[in-house]
Amino acid sequence: MSTELASGTSGIDRFFHISERGSSVGREIRGGVVTFLTMAYIIVLNPIILLGGIDVDGKQLAGGDGAQIAAATALVAGVITILMGVVANFPIALATGLGLNAFVTYSVASQMTWADAMGLVVIEGLIILVLVLTGFRKAVFNAVPAQLKVAIAVGIGLFLTLIGLVDAGFVRSTGIAAPPVQIGIDNKLQGWPVLVFCIGLALMVALYARRIPGAILIAILVTTVIAIIVESVADVGATFVDPDTVNPVGWNLNVPAWPDDVFAKPDLGLLGEFNLFGSWGEAGVVAVCLLIFTLLISDFFDTVGTMTAIGEEAGLLDEEGVPPNMQRILVVDSLAAAAGGAAGISSNTSYIESASGVAEGARTGLASVVTGLLFLIAMFIAPVVEVIPSEAAVPALVLVGFLMMQQVKGIAWDDIEIALPAFLTIVLMPFTYSISVGIGAGFIAYVFLKLVRGKAAEVHPLLAVVALLFVVYFAIDPITGWLT
C-alpha cells in the first residue's frame, strides 16, 4: 500500500471512527451497498404511489411524469443520506417514507393542489426540526423505558420480516375477512418469482451461517443473476401489466431483464414545486392542522423506532438505549422531511432497511455515504437499478428480522407493567403494517397500567403527554368529523 493511500484510509478511519466501532472500510462499503440494494425499490415505487391519486383540481403530480418523480426521489435520498453519514456518522439511510407518501396522495392532495400538499410536508418537517432543536424530541426519547425501546426494535424486526415475505409473494392477502392472509396463492406457493425468493433466502442463510464475508451482498447479486436467467427463459413478466390486467405469478415490482439502455438523463423539473400557505384557504385551518398533526406523529415516531432498532442491531446504544450523536441524527431526519416536500416527492424519513447493511457489518456513517452516492448514481443508471427484482433483495429483510428478534430476551416477561406494553408494541407493528401504531399502543398501555396499579408517579410526564397525543392520533377521524 502506498503512503498516500494508507494516509487517506487512515483519515477516513479517524473521521468516521471505523476502527473504534470495530469495523473496517471494506465492511462499511459492503454495508452501504447492501442497504442501497434493499431500498432502491423506492425509486420505482414512489412514482407508482404518488401517481395513484389526483389533487383537488383533478391533476396528477408532475403532470403524470413518473420519470420526474423517480429522479427527484433518488436525488433527495442521495443528498440526505450522505448528510446523515457525514454529520451524524450513523449507518442509516433515508428516502421517501412509505405510508407517508400514500397519506399525502390520498388524504392530503385530495383536499388541495399538489403544491399545497407538498407545502404542508415542508411545514411538518420544519415543526419537527424546531422540536429537535429545542430538545423536545430527544427528551421524549429519553423518557421511554429501556425495555420498551427493546420491544420497538423487536417489533420492527417482525415488521421487516412481514415486508420481505409480502414483497416476495410468499405471503399474500386472501381478500376476505378470515383468514386475512395466506401462503402464496390459494395456500400454495406458485410462480417463478417466489422460487427465486426461496433460493435467495436459502443462499443468504447458508452464507451467513458459514460466516462468509459479504454474505447478504453476495446472495442478492447471485439471486439477481438467477432471476435474469429465469425471466429470459420463462418470460414471467410483471404482476401489474396495466391498470386492468394483473399477473398473480409475475414479478412484484422490477422485471429482471437487462435493459437496452444503461444510462438515462434525469429530469429534475419537479424540484421546488411546493406552496407553503395555499392549503390553509383551500382546506380550512382546522383540517390543515389535523393533517399536519397526523403527518407529524407518524414521522416523529417512525424515526425514533428506526433509530433505536438500527442502533441496537449495530451495538451502538449506551446503557440507556441512546445512540451516539442522537441530536444530529434527529436534525438530519427533520431536514429530510422538509426536503422531501420541497422536492415535491413527499416526506423523507429514515429507512429500517438500513438494518440489512448493519447485518452486513456497517457501523458508521461511511456506509450511509456509500448508499447516498449510489442513489445519486442511480439517477443516471436507473435502467440498471431496475434490473434487481424485489424478490432478490427482500431475503435480507427476513434474515435481519431474525437477528433483531433475538433481542426479545431483554424484556422482563414476568412483569405485566412492561411485558404487556412490549407485547402490544411488538405484535401491532407487523399486524397493522405501521411502526407508529405499535409504538403508540405500547406507550398508551404502559401509562394505563401504571395508572391502574397506582404508580402514576413512575411515569415520566413527557411520556404521559405523548400517550395522550397518541390517543388523539388513533381517534383522529371522529375528531376531524366533529371539528369540521
C-alpha positions in Angstrom: 0.0 0.0 0.0 1.4 3.4 -0.9 2.0 6.1 1.7 -0.8 8.3 0.2 -3.3 5.5 0.1 -2.5 4.5 3.7 -2.8 8.1 4.8 -6.2 8.5 3.0 -7.6 5.3 4.5 -6.4 6.4 8.0 -8.1 9.8 7.6 -11.4 8.1 6.7 -11.0 5.8 9.6 -10.4 8.7 12.1 -13.3 10.8 10.7 -15.9 8.0 10.9 -14.4 6.2 13.9 -14.4 3.0 11.9 -11.8 1.0 13.9 -13.2 2.4 17.1 -16.5 0.9 16.3 -15.0 -2.5 15.4 -15.5 -2.2 11.7 -13.4 -1.7 8.5 -13.6 0.4 5.4 -14.5 -2.8 3.4 -17.3 -3.7 5.7 -18.7 -0.2 5.6 -18.7 -0.2 1.8 -20.4 -3.6 1.6 -23.0 -2.5 4.2 -23.7 0.7 2.2 -24.2 -1.3 -1.0 -26.5 -3.8 0.7 -28.6 -1.0 2.2 -29.0 0.6 -1.2 -29.9 -2.7 -2.9 -32.6 -3.4 -0.3 -34.2 0.0 -0.6 -33.6 1.0 -4.2 -37.1 -0.1 -4.9 -38.3 3.3 -3.6 -37.1 4.9 -6.9 -39.6 2.8 -8.8 -42.4 2.5 -6.1 -42.6 6.2 -5.1 -43.8 7.3 -8.6 -46.4 4.5 -8.7 -47.9 5.6 -5.3 -47.8 9.3 -5.9 -49.3 8.9 -9.4 -52.1 6.8 -7.9 -54.1 9.9 -6.8 -55.2 13.3 -8.1 -55.4 16.6 -6.4 -58.5 18.8 -5.9 -58.1 20.1 -9.5 -58.1 16.6 -10.9 -54.4 16.7 -11.8 -51.6 14.1 -11.3 -48.3 15.0 -9.7 -45.7 16.2 -12.2 -48.4 16.0 -14.9 -48.2 12.2 -14.7 -44.5 12.1 -15.5 -43.1 9.3 -13.4 -39.5 9.9 -14.5 -39.5 13.3 -12.8 -40.7 11.8 -9.5 -38.1 9.0 -9.8 -35.3 11.4 -10.4 -36.2 13.7 -7.5 -36.7 10.7 -5.3 -33.2 9.4 -6.0 -31.7 12.9 -5.7 -33.1 13.8 -2.3 -32.4 10.3 -0.9 -28.8 10.6 -2.1 -28.1 14.0 -0.7 -29.8 13.5 2.7 -28.3 10.1 3.2 -24.8 11.4 2.6 -25.6 14.3 5.0 -26.6 11.7 7.6 -23.3 9.9 7.2 -21.1 12.9 7.3 -22.9 14.9 10.0 -24.3 12.2 12.3 -21.9 9.3 11.5 -24.7 6.8 11.8 -25.4 3.8 9.4 -28.9 4.8 8.4 -30.2 5.8 5.0 -33.2 8.0 4.2 -35.7 8.2 1.4 -39.4 9.0 0.7 -41.4 7.4 3.5 -43.8 4.6 2.6 -47.1 5.1 4.2 -46.4 8.8 4.4 -46.5 9.1 0.6 -49.8 7.2 0.4 -51.3 9.5 3.1 -50.1 12.6 1.2 -51.5 11.1 -2.1 -54.9 10.0 -0.9 -55.7 12.1 2.2 -53.9 15.4 1.7 -53.7 16.1 -2.1 -57.4 15.2 -2.5 -58.2 18.4 -0.5 -55.8 20.8 -2.2 -53.3 21.1 -5.0 -50.2 19.0 -5.2 -48.1 22.2 -4.5 -50.2 22.9 -1.4 -49.9 19.3 -0.2 -46.1 19.4 -0.5 -46.1 22.7 1.3 -47.7 21.0 4.3 -45.0 18.4 4.2 -42.4 21.2 4.4 -44.2 22.8 7.3 -44.4 19.4 9.1 -40.6 18.9 8.6 -39.8 22.4 10.0 -42.0 21.8 13.0 -40.1 18.6 13.8 -36.8 20.5 13.3 -38.0 23.0 15.9 -38.9 20.2 18.3 -35.4 18.7 17.8 -33.6 22.0 18.3 -35.5 22.8 21.4 -34.6 19.3 22.8 -38.2 18.1 23.0 -37.8 15.2 20.6 -34.6 14.0 22.5 -36.4 14.4 25.8 -39.3 12.3 24.6 -36.9 9.6 23.5 -35.1 9.6 26.9 -38.5 9.3 28.7 -39.2 5.9 27.1 -38.3 3.0 29.4 -35.3 1.0 28.1 -37.3 -2.3 27.8 -39.9 -0.5 25.6 -37.0 0.5 23.3 -36.1 -3.1 23.1 -39.7 -4.0 22.2 -39.6 -1.4 19.5 -36.5 -3.0 17.9 -38.1 -6.5 18.1 -41.4 -5.3 16.6 -39.6 -3.6 13.8 -37.7 -6.9 13.2 -41.1 -8.7 12.8 -42.3 -5.9 10.6 -39.3 -6.2 8.3 -39.9 -9.9 8.0 -43.5 -9.4 7.0 -42.5 -6.8 4.5 -40.0 -9.2 3.0 -42.5 -12.1 2.8 -45.2 -10.0 1.3 -43.0 -8.3 -1.2 -41.8 -11.7 -2.4 -45.3 -13.0 -2.8 -44.6 -15.7 -0.2 -47.4 -14.2 2.0 -50.5 -12.7 0.3 -53.8 -11.2 1.2 -56.8 -13.5 0.8 -59.1 -10.6 0.0 -61.6 -11.9 2.7 -62.1 -11.2 6.3 -60.9 -14.5 7.6 -58.2 -15.6 7.2 -56.8 -12.2 6.0 -53.5 -13.6 4.8 -52.3 -16.9 3.4 -49.2 -18.5 2.0 -48.8 -17.9 -1.8 -51.9 -18.1 -3.9 -54.8 -20.3 -2.6 -52.4 -21.5 0.1 -50.0 -22.8 -2.5 -46.6 -21.3 -3.5 -46.9 -20.6 -7.2 -44.7 -18.8 -9.7 -41.0 -18.5 -10.6 -40.5 -15.2 -8.5 -41.4 -17.0 -5.3 -39.0 -19.8 -6.1 -36.3 -17.2 -6.8 -37.0 -15.6 -3.4 -36.7 -19.0 -1.7 -33.4 -19.8 -3.4 -32.1 -16.3 -2.4 -33.2 -16.7 1.2 -31.6 -20.2 1.4 -28.4 -19.0 -0.1 -28.2 -16.0 2.1 -28.9 -18.0 5.3 -26.3 -20.6 4.2 -23.6 -17.9 3.5 -24.4 -16.1 6.8 -24.3 -19.4 8.8 -20.9 -20.2 7.3 -19.8 -16.6 8.3 -18.8 -15.7 4.7 -17.9 -12.0 4.5 -20.4 -10.1 2.3 -23.0 -12.9 2.7 -26.0 -10.6 2.1 -24.5 -8.7 -0.8 -23.3 -11.9 -2.5 -26.7 -13.5 -2.1 -28.5 -10.5 -3.6 -26.2 -10.3 -6.6 -26.3 -14.1 -7.3 -30.1 -14.2 -6.9 -30.4 -11.3 -9.3 -28.5 -13.2 -11.9 -30.7 -16.3 -11.3 -33.8 -14.0 -11.7 -32.5 -12.6 -15.0 -31.9 -16.1 -16.3 -35.4 -17.2 -15.2 -37.1 -14.2 -16.9 -35.2 -14.8 -20.1 -36.3 -18.4 -20.3 -39.8 -18.3 -18.7 -40.9 -14.8 -19.8 -42.7 -14.3 -16.4 -43.5 -10.6 -16.8 -44.7 -8.1 -14.2 -47.5 -8.6 -11.7 -49.3 -5.4 -12.8 -49.2 -5.5 -16.6 -51.6 -2.5 -16.9 -54.3 -1.0 -14.8 -56.8 -3.6 -15.9 -54.5 -6.7 -16.1 -52.9 -8.5 -13.1 -50.5 -11.4 -13.5 -50.5 -13.0 -10.0 -47.4 -15.1 -10.6 -45.4 -12.2 -12.0 -42.5 -10.2 -10.5 -43.7 -7.9 -7.8 -42.0 -4.7 -8.9 -39.0 -4.9 -11.2 -38.8 -7.3 -14.1 -35.2 -8.6 -14.0 -34.3 -8.2 -17.7 -31.1 -6.5 -18.8 -32.1 -3.0 -20.2 -31.5 -1.8 -23.7 -30.0 1.5 -22.3 -27.7 1.7 -19.3 -27.8 5.4 -18.9 -30.7 7.8 -18.6 -30.7 11.6 -18.2 -32.6 12.6 -15.0 -35.4 15.2 -15.3 -35.4 17.4 -12.1 -38.3 19.6 -13.2 -40.3 18.7 -10.1 -37.9 20.4 -7.6 -39.4 23.4 -5.8 -43.0 22.6 -6.7 -44.5 23.5 -3.3 -46.6 26.2 -1.8 -46.4 26.8 1.9 -49.6 28.6 2.6 -52.1 27.8 -0.2 -53.6 24.9 1.7 -54.9 27.0 4.6 -57.5 28.7 2.4 -58.2 25.6 0.3 -58.9 23.1 3.0 -59.5 25.3 6.1 -57.4 25.9 9.1 -58.7 23.1 11.3 -58.4 20.4 8.6 -54.9 21.5 7.7 -53.8 21.5 11.4 -55.2 17.9 11.8 -53.4 16.8 8.6 -50.1 18.3 9.8 -50.6 16.6 13.2 -51.2 13.2 11.6 -48.1 13.6 9.4 -46.0 14.8 12.4 -46.9 12.0 14.8 -46.2 9.3 12.2 -42.9 10.9 11.0 -41.8 11.7 14.6 -42.1 8.2 16.0 -41.2 6.1 12.9 -37.8 7.7 13.1 -37.4 7.2 16.8 -38.2 3.5 16.3 -35.9 3.0 13.3 -33.0 4.8 15.0 -33.4 2.6 18.1 -33.6 -0.6 16.1 -30.6 0.2 14.0 -28.5 1.3 17.0 -29.4 -1.9 18.9 -28.6 -4.1 16.0 -25.2 -2.3 15.4 -24.4 -2.4 19.1 -24.1 1.4 19.2 -26.6 2.1 22.0 -25.4 3.1 25.5 -26.8 1.6 28.7 -29.9 3.9 28.4 -30.6 2.8 24.9 -29.4 6.1 23.3 -27.3 6.0 20.1 -24.3 8.2 19.5 -24.9 11.7 18.0 -28.7 11.3 18.6 -29.3 15.0 18.3 -27.6 15.2 14.9 -29.5 12.1 13.6 -32.8 13.8 14.5 -31.8 17.1 12.9 -30.9 15.4 9.6 -34.0 13.4 9.7 -36.1 16.5 10.3 -34.4 18.3 7.4 -35.2 15.2 5.2 -38.9 15.6 5.9 -38.8 19.2 4.7 -36.5 18.4 1.8 -38.9 15.8 0.5 -41.8 18.3 0.4 -39.6 21.0 -1.2 -38.7 18.5 -3.9 -42.3 17.6 -4.5 -41.9 13.9 -3.6 -43.4 13.7 0.0 -41.7 13.4 3.3 -38.3 11.7 3.5 -37.5 9.6 6.6 -35.1 7.1 8.0 -35.4 3.6 6.5 -35.5 0.5 8.6 -34.0 -1.4 5.6 -30.7 0.1 6.8 -30.6 -2.8 9.2 -29.6 -5.0 6.3 -26.5 -3.0 5.8 -25.8 -3.2 9.6 -26.2 -7.0 9.3 -23.5 -6.9 6.6 -21.1 -5.1 9.0 -21.9 -1.4 8.7 -21.3 0.6 11.9 -20.5 4.1 10.8 -21.7 7.0 8.6 -19.3 5.8 5.8 -21.9 3.2 4.9 -24.5 6.0 4.6 -22.2 7.9 2.3 -21.8 4.9 0.1 -25.6 4.4 0.0 -26.2 8.1 -0.8 -23.6 8.1 -3.6 -25.3 5.0 -5.1 -28.7 6.9 -5.0 -27.1 9.8 -6.9 -25.6 7.4 -9.4 -29.0 5.7 -9.8 -30.4 8.9 -11.3 -28.2 8.3 -14.3 -28.3 4.5 -14.4 -31.9 4.0 -13.4 -32.4 1.2 -16.1 -29.7 -0.9 -14.3 -31.1 -0.3 -10.9 -34.5 -1.6 -12.2 -32.8 -4.9 -13.1 -32.8 -6.0 -9.4 -36.2 -7.5 -8.5 -37.5 -7.2 -5.0 -37.6 -11.0 -4.8 -33.7 -10.9 -4.9 -33.4 -8.1 -2.3 -36.0 -8.9 0.3 -34.5 -12.1 1.7 -32.2 -9.7 3.5 -35.2 -8.3 5.4 -36.2 -11.8 6.6 -32.7 -12.5 7.8 -32.5 -9.1 9.6 -35.9 -9.8 11.2 -34.4 -13.0 12.7 -31.3 -11.1 14.0 -33.5 -8.4 15.6 -35.9 -10.9 17.1 -33.0 -12.2 19.3 -33.3 -9.1 21.4 -36.6 -10.2 22.8 -34.8 -11.9 25.7 -34.1 -8.4 27.1 -37.7 -7.9 28.2 -39.0 -8.9 31.6 -41.9 -11.1 30.6 -42.9 -11.8 34.2 -43.7 -8.1 34.8 -47.0 -7.2 33.3 -46.4 -3.5 33.6 -43.7 -3.8 30.9 -44.5 -7.1 29.3 -48.0 -6.2 28.1 -46.9 -2.8 26.5 -43.9 -4.6 25.0 -46.2 -7.3 23.6 -48.6 -4.8 22.0 -45.6 -2.9 20.6 -44.1 -6.0 19.0 -47.3 -7.5 17.5 -49.0 -4.4 16.3 -46.2 -3.2 14.1 -46.4 -6.1 11.7 -50.2 -6.7 12.2 -51.0 -3.0 11.3 -48.1 -2.5 8.9 -47.1 0.6 10.9 -44.2 1.4 13.3 -46.1 4.3 14.7 -49.1 2.3 15.7 -47.0 -0.2 17.6 -45.2 2.5 19.4 -48.4 4.4 20.2 -50.2 1.3 21.6 -47.2 0.4 23.7 -46.9 3.9 25.2 -50.7 4.0 26.0 -50.7 0.6 27.6 -47.6 1.4 29.7 -49.1 4.6 31.1 -52.5 2.9 31.6 -51.1 0.0 33.6 -49.1 2.3 35.8 -52.2 4.4 36.5 -54.5 1.4 37.3 -51.8 0.0 39.6 -51.4 3.2 41.5 -47.9 4.0 40.2 -48.6 7.2 38.2 -45.5 8.8 39.8 -43.3 6.4 37.9 -44.5 7.7 34.6 -42.4 10.4 33.1 -44.6 13.4 32.4 -43.4 13.6 28.8 -44.4 10.0 28.2 -47.8 10.7 29.6 -48.2 13.7 27.3 -47.1 11.6 24.3 -49.5 8.8 25.2 -52.3 11.3 25.3 -51.3 12.6 21.9 -51.4 9.0 20.5 -55.0 8.7 21.9 -55.8 11.8 19.8 -53.9 10.2 16.8 -55.9 7.0 17.0 -59.2 8.9 17.2 -58.3 11.4 14.5 -61.2 10.5 12.2 -64.0 11.2 14.7 -62.2 14.3 16.0 -61.8 15.6 12.4 -65.5 15.0 11.8 -66.5 16.7 15.0 -64.3 19.8 14.4 -65.1 20.2 10.7 
